[in-house]
Amino acid sequence: MNRRHFIKRGMIVGAGLIHAPRMLFGALVDVKTTQTATKGYFTLGRRNDRWWLVTPEGKPFFSIGLNHIDPATLRYPENIDLWREKYGGSTIKWIRDSVAPNLKEWGFNSIGWVQEVTVRQWRHSRAFTVDEYRALDMPYCHLLPFTESHQWEKHTVNYDFRSQDWKDWCDYVARDHCAELSDDPNLIGYFYSDCPMWIHNRDLSAWKGPIFDPERLKSEAGRRELTEIAHSYYKTTHDAIRRYDPHHLILGDRYEANAPIAMEVINAAKPFVDVFSFQDFREPVKHLKHWHETTGKPVLLADAARIKWNTVPGEFTPNDGDWYAETLEALYQNPGCIGFHLCGAYQRNKARRYGLLDERENPDSENVDKMTAANKRIAQMMESQL
């Protein structure tokens, strides 16, 4: 079938799914997403056995994104002169004059997640506002703060996902975030929690424990209960988003690929998310292949890097450009992978201690050049799909 054939569309009843055959790259692609209106927005498509993000214009898109972009890094006492004199104290001007031009020059085609480490083992910085995303004028993803069960977050109690308070909170988050972003064609989709502790734990957050005690998975009753809890979580978040935004993809939780992940959680999520997203700083190529084959759904490497972790105050570490290039190309060869978002950061601060720019905006030229070359190679390969 060629491009001249009429594109037929039909709705699937139930769970808010749309049955959306689309004409893509000269082939008819039949995909199901949670979106109920895709025209003019990012969605998903397939050509033969290959999954793609599909742009609002109907083109194949492999997301090459950078994470962690925070203007507060330019407001230390020793570099605030740049913020005041070069950018006039304006985040909008900084995004337009620094962030967007640099990302495009370096070959990144999207923003994975803007929020940044502020203090180690503390909460991340705020997300961009609607006006800041508009100033960026690039594809981006946005994280919805439904829950604070991040494996690095030590302050917040676990929520009861079956309570009315939880449902009311989810509706508030969707009203606060999705209602504003729902008409933005640059928005790819929504993430939820960063590395939620469904059945694993970390030392700093041991006081509150995981969302669900993994010991209880040894019994059938325990497995049924986790299925019920996870179903409530994913259905509630899905329904809250869809009340206010029919257009954008649901990218779901960003699971820690190197921690235990319960299949009860994965199976409960499947009807209510469009993509399975992962953080992985060890073996992302291997793990994303496994999860695509296991779920049959597209996968996204939402956060990864190779850096030295155990730095001390005043010590900075570069992002490994060679590792990045090898990983990006290998992920692109995975027919289920739709993108790779680098755990940047855009500009290093004293908490994260690594970034593509230093505090005076000097780039890590050696590694940035390697990343740029790798990004442009993938862009050329993507162009060949048109």
Contacts in CASP RR format, 6 or more apart in sequence:
PFRMAT RR
TARGET T0000
AUTHOR 0000-0000-0000
METHOD contacts of the structure
MODEL  1
MNRRHFIKRGMIVGAGLIHAPRMLFGALVDVKTTQTATKGYFTLGRRNDR
WWLVTPEGKPFFSIGLNHIDPATLRYPENIDLWREKYGGSTIKWIRDSVA
PNLKEWGFNSIGWVQEVTVRQWRHSRAFTVDEYRALDMPYCHLLPFTESH
QWEKHTVNYDFRSQDWKDWCDYVARDHCAELSDDPNLIGYFYSDCPMWIH
NRDLSAWKGPIFDPERLKSEAGRRELTEIAHSYYKTTHDAIRRYDPHHLI
LGDRYEANAPIAMEVINAAKPFVDVFSFQDFREPVKHLKHWHETTGKPVL
LADAARIKWNTVPGEFTPNDGDWYAETLEALYQNPGCIGFHLCGAYQRNK
ARRYGLLDERENPDSENVDKMTAANKRIAQMMESQL
1 26 0 8 1.000
1 27 0 8 1.000
1 28 0 8 1.000
2 26 0 8 1.000
3 23 0 8 1.000
3 26 0 8 1.000
5 23 0 8 1.000
5 28 0 8 1.000
7 21 0 8 1.000
7 22 0 8 1.000
7 23 0 8 1.000
7 28 0 8 1.000
8 21 0 8 1.000
9 19 0 8 1.000
9 20 0 8 1.000
9 21 0 8 1.000
10 18 0 8 1.000
10 19 0 8 1.000
10 20 0 8 1.000
10 21 0 8 1.000
11 18 0 8 1.000
11 19 0 8 1.000
12 18 0 8 1.000
12 19 0 8 1.000
12 32 0 8 1.000
15 34 0 8 1.000
15 271 0 8 1.000
15 272 0 8 1.000
16 34 0 8 1.000
16 36 0 8 1.000
16 242 0 8 1.000
17 32 0 8 1.000
17 33 0 8 1.000
17 34 0 8 1.000
17 271 0 8 1.000
18 32 0 8 1.000
18 33 0 8 1.000
18 34 0 8 1.000
18 35 0 8 1.000
18 36 0 8 1.000
18 37 0 8 1.000
18 38 0 8 1.000
19 30 0 8 1.000
19 32 0 8 1.000
20 30 0 8 1.000
20 31 0 8 1.000
20 32 0 8 1.000
20 33 0 8 1.000
20 35 0 8 1.000
20 38 0 8 1.000
20 43 0 8 1.000
21 28 0 8 1.000
21 29 0 8 1.000
21 30 0 8 1.000
21 31 0 8 1.000
22 28 0 8 1.000
22 29 0 8 1.000
22 31 0 8 1.000
22 38 0 8 1.000
22 43 0 8 1.000
22 45 0 8 1.000
22 54 0 8 1.000
22 58 0 8 1.000
23 29 0 8 1.000
24 45 0 8 1.000
24 46 0 8 1.000
24 47 0 8 1.000
24 52 0 8 1.000
24 54 0 8 1.000
24 58 0 8 1.000
24 60 0 8 1.000
25 47 0 8 1.000
25 60 0 8 1.000
25 385 0 8 1.000
25 386 0 8 1.000
27 47 0 8 1.000
27 48 0 8 1.000
29 45 0 8 1.000
29 46 0 8 1.000
29 47 0 8 1.000
30 46 0 8 1.000
31 43 0 8 1.000
31 44 0 8 1.000
31 45 0 8 1.000
31 46 0 8 1.000
33 43 0 8 1.000
33 44 0 8 1.000
33 249 0 8 1.000
33 274 0 8 1.000
34 238 0 8 1.000
34 242 0 8 1.000
34 249 0 8 1.000
34 250 0 8 1.000
34 272 0 8 1.000
34 273 0 8 1.000
34 274 0 8 1.000
35 41 0 8 1.000
35 43 0 8 1.000
35 246 0 8 1.000
35 247 0 8 1.000
35 248 0 8 1.000
35 249 0 8 1.000
35 274 0 8 1.000
36 242 0 8 1.000
36 246 0 8 1.000
37 246 0 8 1.000
37 247 0 8 1.000
38 247 0 8 1.000
40 56 0 8 1.000
40 185 0 8 1.000
40 247 0 8 1.000
41 56 0 8 1.000
41 185 0 8 1.000
41 187 0 8 1.000
41 247 0 8 1.000
41 248 0 8 1.000
42 53 0 8 1.000
42 54 0 8 1.000
42 55 0 8 1.000
42 56 0 8 1.000
42 61 0 8 1.000
42 139 0 8 1.000
42 185 0 8 1.000
42 187 0 8 1.000
42 188 0 8 1.000
42 189 0 8 1.000
42 248 0 8 1.000
42 249 0 8 1.000
43 53 0 8 1.000
43 54 0 8 1.000
43 249 0 8 1.000
44 51 0 8 1.000
44 52 0 8 1.000
44 53 0 8 1.000
44 54 0 8 1.000
44 249 0 8 1.000
44 274 0 8 1.000
44 275 0 8 1.000
44 298 0 8 1.000
44 338 0 8 1.000
45 51 0 8 1.000
45 52 0 8 1.000
45 53 0 8 1.000
45 54 0 8 1.000
46 52 0 8 1.000
47 60 0 8 1.000
47 385 0 8 1.000
49 335 0 8 1.000
50 335 0 8 1.000
50 336 0 8 1.000
51 298 0 8 1.000
51 335 0 8 1.000
51 336 0 8 1.000
51 337 0 8 1.000
51 338 0 8 1.000
52 60 0 8 1.000
52 61 0 8 1.000
52 62 0 8 1.000
52 338 0 8 1.000
52 385 0 8 1.000
53 60 0 8 1.000
53 61 0 8 1.000
53 62 0 8 1.000
53 63 0 8 1.000
53 188 0 8 1.000
53 338 0 8 1.000
53 339 0 8 1.000
54 60 0 8 1.000
54 61 0 8 1.000
55 61 0 8 1.000
55 139 0 8 1.000
56 185 0 8 1.000
59 386 0 8 1.000
60 382 0 8 1.000
60 385 0 8 1.000
60 386 0 8 1.000
61 109 0 8 1.000
61 139 0 8 1.000
61 338 0 8 1.000
61 382 0 8 1.000
62 332 0 8 1.000
62 337 0 8 1.000
62 338 0 8 1.000
62 339 0 8 1.000
62 378 0 8 1.000
62 382 0 8 1.000
63 109 0 8 1.000
63 110 0 8 1.000
63 112 0 8 1.000
63 139 0 8 1.000
63 141 0 8 1.000
63 188 0 8 1.000
63 300 0 8 1.000
63 338 0 8 1.000
63 339 0 8 1.000
63 340 0 8 1.000
63 341 0 8 1.000
64 107 0 8 1.000
64 108 0 8 1.000
64 109 0 8 1.000
64 110 0 8 1.000
64 328 0 8 1.000
64 339 0 8 1.000
64 340 0 8 1.000
64 375 0 8 1.000
64 378 0 8 1.000
64 379 0 8 1.000
65 103 0 8 1.000
65 108 0 8 1.000
65 109 0 8 1.000
65 110 0 8 1.000
65 111 0 8 1.000
65 112 0 8 1.000
65 339 0 8 1.000
65 340 0 8 1.000
65 341 0 8 1.000
65 342 0 8 1.000
66 103 0 8 1.000
66 106 0 8 1.000
66 108 0 8 1.000
66 111 0 8 1.000
66 112 0 8 1.000
66 341 0 8 1.000
66 342 0 8 1.000
66 344 0 8 1.000
66 346 0 8 1.000
66 356 0 8 1.000
67 111 0 8 1.000
67 112 0 8 1.000
67 113 0 8 1.000
67 114 0 8 1.000
67 303 0 8 1.000
67 341 0 8 1.000
67 342 0 8 1.000
67 343 0 8 1.000
67 344 0 8 1.000
67 345 0 8 1.000
68 113 0 8 1.000
68 114 0 8 1.000
68 115 0 8 1.000
68 116 0 8 1.000
68 117 0 8 1.000
68 343 0 8 1.000
68 344 0 8 1.000
68 345 0 8 1.000
68 346 0 8 1.000
68 352 0 8 1.000
69 99 0 8 1.000
69 111 0 8 1.000
69 114 0 8 1.000
69 116 0 8 1.000
69 345 0 8 1.000
69 346 0 8 1.000
69 347 0 8 1.000
70 114 0 8 1.000
70 115 0 8 1.000
70 116 0 8 1.000
70 118 0 8 1.000
70 125 0 8 1.000
70 345 0 8 1.000
70 346 0 8 1.000
70 347 0 8 1.000
70 349 0 8 1.000
71 83 0 8 1.000
71 91 0 8 1.000
71 94 0 8 1.000
72 116 0 8 1.000
72 118 0 8 1.000
72 125 0 8 1.000
72 349 0 8 1.000
73 116 0 8 1.000
73 345 0 8 1.000
73 346 0 8 1.000
73 347 0 8 1.000
73 348 0 8 1.000
73 349 0 8 1.000
73 359 0 8 1.000
74 80 0 8 1.000
74 82 0 8 1.000
74 83 0 8 1.000
74 87 0 8 1.000
74 94 0 8 1.000
74 347 0 8 1.000
74 359 0 8 1.000
74 361 0 8 1.000
75 83 0 8 1.000
76 350 0 8 1.000
76 359 0 8 1.000
78 359 0 8 1.000
79 359 0 8 1.000
79 360 0 8 1.000
82 360 0 8 1.000
82 361 0 8 1.000
83 89 0 8 1.000
83 94 0 8 1.000
86 97 0 8 1.000
87 93 0 8 1.000
87 94 0 8 1.000
87 97 0 8 1.000
87 98 0 8 1.000
91 132 0 8 1.000
92 131 0 8 1.000
92 132 0 8 1.000
92 135 0 8 1.000
95 128 0 8 1.000
95 132 0 8 1.000
95 135 0 8 1.000
95 136 0 8 1.000
96 135 0 8 1.000
98 361 0 8 1.000
99 136 0 8 1.000
99 346 0 8 1.000
100 135 0 8 1.000
100 136 0 8 1.000
100 137 0 8 1.000
100 138 0 8 1.000
102 346 0 8 1.000
102 356 0 8 1.000
102 357 0 8 1.000
102 363 0 8 1.000
103 111 0 8 1.000
103 138 0 8 1.000
103 346 0 8 1.000
104 138 0 8 1.000
105 372 0 8 1.000
106 356 0 8 1.000
106 368 0 8 1.000
106 371 0 8 1.000
106 372 0 8 1.000
106 375 0 8 1.000
107 371 0 8 1.000
107 372 0 8 1.000
107 375 0 8 1.000
107 376 0 8 1.000
107 379 0 8 1.000
108 342 0 8 1.000
108 375 0 8 1.000
109 138 0 8 1.000
109 139 0 8 1.000
109 375 0 8 1.000
109 379 0 8 1.000
110 138 0 8 1.000
110 139 0 8 1.000
110 140 0 8 1.000
110 141 0 8 1.000
110 188 0 8 1.000
110 341 0 8 1.000
111 136 0 8 1.000
111 138 0 8 1.000
111 139 0 8 1.000
111 140 0 8 1.000
111 141 0 8 1.000
112 140 0 8 1.000
112 141 0 8 1.000
112 302 0 8 1.000
112 341 0 8 1.000
113 141 0 8 1.000
113 142 0 8 1.000
113 143 0 8 1.000
113 191 0 8 1.000
113 194 0 8 1.000
113 302 0 8 1.000
113 303 0 8 1.000
113 341 0 8 1.000
114 127 0 8 1.000
114 128 0 8 1.000
114 140 0 8 1.000
115 124 0 8 1.000
115 125 0 8 1.000
115 126 0 8 1.000
115 127 0 8 1.000
115 143 0 8 1.000
116 124 0 8 1.000
116 125 0 8 1.000
116 345 0 8 1.000
116 349 0 8 1.000
116 352 0 8 1.000
117 124 0 8 1.000
117 125 0 8 1.000
117 345 0 8 1.000
117 349 0 8 1.000
117 351 0 8 1.000
117 352 0 8 1.000
118 124 0 8 1.000
118 125 0 8 1.000
118 351 0 8 1.000
119 351 0 8 1.000
120 351 0 8 1.000
121 152 0 8 1.000
121 153 0 8 1.000
121 154 0 8 1.000
121 204 0 8 1.000
122 351 0 8 1.000
123 148 0 8 1.000
123 153 0 8 1.000
123 155 0 8 1.000
124 194 0 8 1.000
127 142 0 8 1.000
127 143 0 8 1.000
128 136 0 8 1.000
128 140 0 8 1.000
130 180 0 8 1.000
130 181 0 8 1.000
130 184 0 8 1.000
133 140 0 8 1.000
133 142 0 8 1.000
133 181 0 8 1.000
133 184 0 8 1.000
133 186 0 8 1.000
133 187 0 8 1.000
134 184 0 8 1.000
136 186 0 8 1.000
137 186 0 8 1.000
138 186 0 8 1.000
139 186 0 8 1.000
139 187 0 8 1.000
139 188 0 8 1.000
140 186 0 8 1.000
140 187 0 8 1.000
140 188 0 8 1.000
141 187 0 8 1.000
141 188 0 8 1.000
141 189 0 8 1.000
141 190 0 8 1.000
141 191 0 8 1.000
141 251 0 8 1.000
141 302 0 8 1.000
141 341 0 8 1.000
142 177 0 8 1.000
142 181 0 8 1.000
142 187 0 8 1.000
142 189 0 8 1.000
142 190 0 8 1.000
142 191 0 8 1.000
143 190 0 8 1.000
143 191 0 8 1.000
143 192 0 8 1.000
143 194 0 8 1.000
144 173 0 8 1.000
144 174 0 8 1.000
144 177 0 8 1.000
144 178 0 8 1.000
144 190 0 8 1.000
144 191 0 8 1.000
144 192 0 8 1.000
144 237 0 8 1.000
144 241 0 8 1.000
145 173 0 8 1.000
146 169 0 8 1.000
146 170 0 8 1.000
146 173 0 8 1.000
146 192 0 8 1.000
146 193 0 8 1.000
146 237 0 8 1.000
146 240 0 8 1.000
147 159 0 8 1.000
147 192 0 8 1.000
147 193 0 8 1.000
147 196 0 8 1.000
147 233 0 8 1.000
148 155 0 8 1.000
148 156 0 8 1.000
148 193 0 8 1.000
149 156 0 8 1.000
149 158 0 8 1.000
149 159 0 8 1.000
149 193 0 8 1.000
149 196 0 8 1.000
149 197 0 8 1.000
149 198 0 8 1.000
149 211 0 8 1.000
150 193 0 8 1.000
150 194 0 8 1.000
150 195 0 8 1.000
150 196 0 8 1.000
150 197 0 8 1.000
151 195 0 8 1.000
151 196 0 8 1.000
151 197 0 8 1.000
151 200 0 8 1.000
151 201 0 8 1.000
151 202 0 8 1.000
151 205 0 8 1.000
151 256 0 8 1.000
151 259 0 8 1.000
152 194 0 8 1.000
152 195 0 8 1.000
152 202 0 8 1.000
152 204 0 8 1.000
153 205 0 8 1.000
154 204 0 8 1.000
154 205 0 8 1.000
154 207 0 8 1.000
156 208 0 8 1.000
157 208 0 8 1.000
158 208 0 8 1.000
158 209 0 8 1.000
158 210 0 8 1.000
158 211 0 8 1.000
159 165 0 8 1.000
159 166 0 8 1.000
159 169 0 8 1.000
160 166 0 8 1.000
161 211 0 8 1.000
161 229 0 8 1.000
161 230 0 8 1.000
161 232 0 8 1.000
161 233 0 8 1.000
161 236 0 8 1.000
162 228 0 8 1.000
162 229 0 8 1.000
162 232 0 8 1.000
166 236 0 8 1.000
167 236 0 8 1.000
167 240 0 8 1.000
170 236 0 8 1.000
170 237 0 8 1.000
170 240 0 8 1.000
171 240 0 8 1.000
171 243 0 8 1.000
173 240 0 8 1.000
174 240 0 8 1.000
174 241 0 8 1.000
174 243 0 8 1.000
174 244 0 8 1.000
174 245 0 8 1.000
175 244 0 8 1.000
177 190 0 8 1.000
178 190 0 8 1.000
178 240 0 8 1.000
178 241 0 8 1.000
178 244 0 8 1.000
178 245 0 8 1.000
178 248 0 8 1.000
179 244 0 8 1.000
179 245 0 8 1.000
181 187 0 8 1.000
181 245 0 8 1.000
181 248 0 8 1.000
182 244 0 8 1.000
182 245 0 8 1.000
182 246 0 8 1.000
182 247 0 8 1.000
182 248 0 8 1.000
183 247 0 8 1.000
187 248 0 8 1.000
188 248 0 8 1.000
188 249 0 8 1.000
188 251 0 8 1.000
189 248 0 8 1.000
189 249 0 8 1.000
189 250 0 8 1.000
189 251 0 8 1.000
190 241 0 8 1.000
190 248 0 8 1.000
190 249 0 8 1.000
190 250 0 8 1.000
190 251 0 8 1.000
190 252 0 8 1.000
191 251 0 8 1.000
191 252 0 8 1.000
191 253 0 8 1.000
191 254 0 8 1.000
191 277 0 8 1.000
191 302 0 8 1.000
192 237 0 8 1.000
192 251 0 8 1.000
192 252 0 8 1.000
192 253 0 8 1.000
192 254 0 8 1.000
193 253 0 8 1.000
193 254 0 8 1.000
194 254 0 8 1.000
194 279 0 8 1.000
194 303 0 8 1.000
195 254 0 8 1.000
195 255 0 8 1.000
195 256 0 8 1.000
195 259 0 8 1.000
195 279 0 8 1.000
196 211 0 8 1.000
196 253 0 8 1.000
196 255 0 8 1.000
197 205 0 8 1.000
197 209 0 8 1.000
197 210 0 8 1.000
197 211 0 8 1.000
197 259 0 8 1.000
198 210 0 8 1.000
198 211 0 8 1.000
198 212 0 8 1.000
198 230 0 8 1.000
198 261 0 8 1.000
198 262 0 8 1.000
198 265 0 8 1.000
199 210 0 8 1.000
199 211 0 8 1.000
199 212 0 8 1.000
199 213 0 8 1.000
199 214 0 8 1.000
199 217 0 8 1.000
199 226 0 8 1.000
199 260 0 8 1.000
199 261 0 8 1.000
199 262 0 8 1.000
199 265 0 8 1.000
200 210 0 8 1.000
200 214 0 8 1.000
200 256 0 8 1.000
200 259 0 8 1.000
200 260 0 8 1.000
201 209 0 8 1.000
201 210 0 8 1.000
211 229 0 8 1.000
212 225 0 8 1.000
212 226 0 8 1.000
212 229 0 8 1.000
212 262 0 8 1.000
214 260 0 8 1.000
214 262 0 8 1.000
216 222 0 8 1.000
216 225 0 8 1.000
216 226 0 8 1.000
217 223 0 8 1.000
217 226 0 8 1.000
217 262 0 8 1.000
217 264 0 8 1.000
223 264 0 8 1.000
226 262 0 8 1.000
226 264 0 8 1.000
226 265 0 8 1.000
227 264 0 8 1.000
227 267 0 8 1.000
227 268 0 8 1.000
230 262 0 8 1.000
230 264 0 8 1.000
230 265 0 8 1.000
230 268 0 8 1.000
230 269 0 8 1.000
231 268 0 8 1.000
233 268 0 8 1.000
234 268 0 8 1.000
234 269 0 8 1.000
234 271 0 8 1.000
234 272 0 8 1.000
234 273 0 8 1.000
235 272 0 8 1.000
237 250 0 8 1.000
237 252 0 8 1.000
237 272 0 8 1.000
238 250 0 8 1.000
238 272 0 8 1.000
238 273 0 8 1.000
241 248 0 8 1.000
241 250 0 8 1.000
249 274 0 8 1.000
249 275 0 8 1.000
250 272 0 8 1.000
250 273 0 8 1.000
250 274 0 8 1.000
250 275 0 8 1.000
251 273 0 8 1.000
251 274 0 8 1.000
251 275 0 8 1.000
251 277 0 8 1.000
251 300 0 8 1.000
251 302 0 8 1.000
252 269 0 8 1.000
252 273 0 8 1.000
252 275 0 8 1.000
252 276 0 8 1.000
252 277 0 8 1.000
253 269 0 8 1.000
253 277 0 8 1.000
254 277 0 8 1.000
254 278 0 8 1.000
254 279 0 8 1.000
254 302 0 8 1.000
254 303 0 8 1.000
255 261 0 8 1.000
255 276 0 8 1.000
255 277 0 8 1.000
255 278 0 8 1.000
255 279 0 8 1.000
256 278 0 8 1.000
256 279 0 8 1.000
256 280 0 8 1.000
257 278 0 8 1.000
257 279 0 8 1.000
257 280 0 8 1.000
257 282 0 8 1.000
257 283 0 8 1.000
257 284 0 8 1.000
257 287 0 8 1.000
257 288 0 8 1.000
257 291 0 8 1.000
258 280 0 8 1.000
258 281 0 8 1.000
258 282 0 8 1.000
258 283 0 8 1.000
258 287 0 8 1.000
266 276 0 8 1.000
266 294 0 8 1.000
266 295 0 8 1.000
269 276 0 8 1.000
270 295 0 8 1.000
270 297 0 8 1.000
273 297 0 8 1.000
274 297 0 8 1.000
274 298 0 8 1.000
275 297 0 8 1.000
275 298 0 8 1.000
275 299 0 8 1.000
275 300 0 8 1.000
275 338 0 8 1.000
276 291 0 8 1.000
276 292 0 8 1.000
276 295 0 8 1.000
276 297 0 8 1.000
276 298 0 8 1.000
276 299 0 8 1.000
276 300 0 8 1.000
277 299 0 8 1.000
277 300 0 8 1.000
277 301 0 8 1.000
277 302 0 8 1.000
278 284 0 8 1.000
278 287 0 8 1.000
278 288 0 8 1.000
278 291 0 8 1.000
278 299 0 8 1.000
278 300 0 8 1.000
278 301 0 8 1.000
278 302 0 8 1.000
279 302 0 8 1.000
279 303 0 8 1.000
279 304 0 8 1.000
279 343 0 8 1.000
280 287 0 8 1.000
280 288 0 8 1.000
280 301 0 8 1.000
280 303 0 8 1.000
280 304 0 8 1.000
281 304 0 8 1.000
281 305 0 8 1.000
281 306 0 8 1.000
281 343 0 8 1.000
284 301 0 8 1.000
284 304 0 8 1.000
284 327 0 8 1.000
284 331 0 8 1.000
284 340 0 8 1.000
285 327 0 8 1.000
285 330 0 8 1.000
285 331 0 8 1.000
285 334 0 8 1.000
288 299 0 8 1.000
288 301 0 8 1.000
288 331 0 8 1.000
288 334 0 8 1.000
288 336 0 8 1.000
288 337 0 8 1.000
289 334 0 8 1.000
291 299 0 8 1.000
292 298 0 8 1.000
292 299 0 8 1.000
292 334 0 8 1.000
292 335 0 8 1.000
292 336 0 8 1.000
292 337 0 8 1.000
298 336 0 8 1.000
298 337 0 8 1.000
298 338 0 8 1.000
299 334 0 8 1.000
299 336 0 8 1.000
299 337 0 8 1.000
299 338 0 8 1.000
300 337 0 8 1.000
300 338 0 8 1.000
300 339 0 8 1.000
300 340 0 8 1.000
300 341 0 8 1.000
301 327 0 8 1.000
301 331 0 8 1.000
301 337 0 8 1.000
301 339 0 8 1.000
301 340 0 8 1.000
301 341 0 8 1.000
302 341 0 8 1.000
303 341 0 8 1.000
303 343 0 8 1.000
304 327 0 8 1.000
304 340 0 8 1.000
304 341 0 8 1.000
304 342 0 8 1.000
304 343 0 8 1.000
305 319 0 8 1.000
305 320 0 8 1.000
305 324 0 8 1.000
305 342 0 8 1.000
305 343 0 8 1.000
305 344 0 8 1.000
305 354 0 8 1.000
306 319 0 8 1.000
306 320 0 8 1.000
306 323 0 8 1.000
306 324 0 8 1.000
307 317 0 8 1.000
307 318 0 8 1.000
307 319 0 8 1.000
307 320 0 8 1.000
307 343 0 8 1.000
307 354 0 8 1.000
308 317 0 8 1.000
311 317 0 8 1.000
311 353 0 8 1.000
311 354 0 8 1.000
313 350 0 8 1.000
314 350 0 8 1.000
314 353 0 8 1.000
315 353 0 8 1.000
316 348 0 8 1.000
316 353 0 8 1.000
316 354 0 8 1.000
316 358 0 8 1.000
317 353 0 8 1.000
317 354 0 8 1.000
318 354 0 8 1.000
318 355 0 8 1.000
318 364 0 8 1.000
318 366 0 8 1.000
318 367 0 8 1.000
319 342 0 8 1.000
319 344 0 8 1.000
319 354 0 8 1.000
319 355 0 8 1.000
319 356 0 8 1.000
319 364 0 8 1.000
319 367 0 8 1.000
319 371 0 8 1.000
320 367 0 8 1.000
321 366 0 8 1.000
321 367 0 8 1.000
321 370 0 8 1.000
321 371 0 8 1.000
321 374 0 8 1.000
322 370 0 8 1.000
324 342 0 8 1.000
324 367 0 8 1.000
324 370 0 8 1.000
324 371 0 8 1.000
324 374 0 8 1.000
325 370 0 8 1.000
325 371 0 8 1.000
325 373 0 8 1.000
325 374 0 8 1.000
327 340 0 8 1.000
328 340 0 8 1.000
328 374 0 8 1.000
328 375 0 8 1.000
328 378 0 8 1.000
329 374 0 8 1.000
329 377 0 8 1.000
329 378 0 8 1.000
331 337 0 8 1.000
331 339 0 8 1.000
331 340 0 8 1.000
332 340 0 8 1.000
332 378 0 8 1.000
332 381 0 8 1.000
342 371 0 8 1.000
344 354 0 8 1.000
344 355 0 8 1.000
344 356 0 8 1.000
345 352 0 8 1.000
345 354 0 8 1.000
345 355 0 8 1.000
345 356 0 8 1.000
346 355 0 8 1.000
346 356 0 8 1.000
346 357 0 8 1.000
347 355 0 8 1.000
347 356 0 8 1.000
347 357 0 8 1.000
347 358 0 8 1.000
347 359 0 8 1.000
347 361 0 8 1.000
348 354 0 8 1.000
348 355 0 8 1.000
348 357 0 8 1.000
348 358 0 8 1.000
348 359 0 8 1.000
349 359 0 8 1.000
355 364 0 8 1.000
356 363 0 8 1.000
356 364 0 8 1.000
356 367 0 8 1.000
356 368 0 8 1.000
356 371 0 8 1.000
357 363 0 8 1.000
357 364 0 8 1.000
358 364 0 8 1.000
END
